[in-house]
Amino acid sequence: MKEKTTETPKVKTPKQIRESSKLTTSKLAQKLGLKTNELNRKFVQMGYLEKKGKNFDLTKKGKLAGGVWKSNGTRGYILWEEKTVLFADEEN
């Protein structure tokens, strides 16, 4: 008979909790019913992102809107706060 082991639940730090409530651009686009490239274009028009070659850079305005640039070591991505949904939905 195998003995059950109970693992203690992992406790998230306040930073992890804040970041887990954020969405990637693709998840945010999905929530808005858009394709990722459509939302990226919209964010460029709104001044949240700048297109640089094949990539997008987060602007100061984008940071103020809740955007945060992250890297997983090989690629970079942007996380958006839930409230960004409201900003993106209200513009244009």
LINGICOR-V535177 format. One record per pair of residues at least 12 apart in sequence whose ideal C-beta (glycine too) atoms are under 6 Angstrom apart, sorted by the first residue. I is the first residue (numbers start at 1). J is the second residue. Records with the same first field share a line. If there is no record, write none. Layout:
I: J, J
This chain:
22: 79, 81
23: 80
24: 77
25: 78
28: 80
40: 56
46: 91
47: 59, 61
48: 61, 62, 65
49: 62
58: 78
65: 84, 87
66: 80, 81, 83, 84
67: 80
